[in-house]
Amino acid sequence: MGISCEVREIFNFVYKERLDNDLTEHEFDYVFIGIYNGAPVINTDEVAEWKLISFDSLNRDVVENPANYTTWFKKIYQKVNIYLNNDGE
């Protein structure tokens, strides 16, 4: 995406989730946060689609259309939302 900024780890977690077709995701994830105010530079060889969305709009969409998001994204999103609502502490 052509983005360069400082990032820091805000949390990590393990999750295990049964999926369709007898598949299971069992992952240890690190989540980092960074602030970038420029425009992304899209490499169309690496990115088919992308969307810029406000956090409030994303929140509404996750609530209204949960099937559009992966299990791991919803878990991370909830934890990031808590982190941001606690002023990043």
Beta strands, then each sheet from edge to edge (+ up, - down):
strand 1: 7-18
strand 2: 24-34
sheet 1: 1+ 2-
end
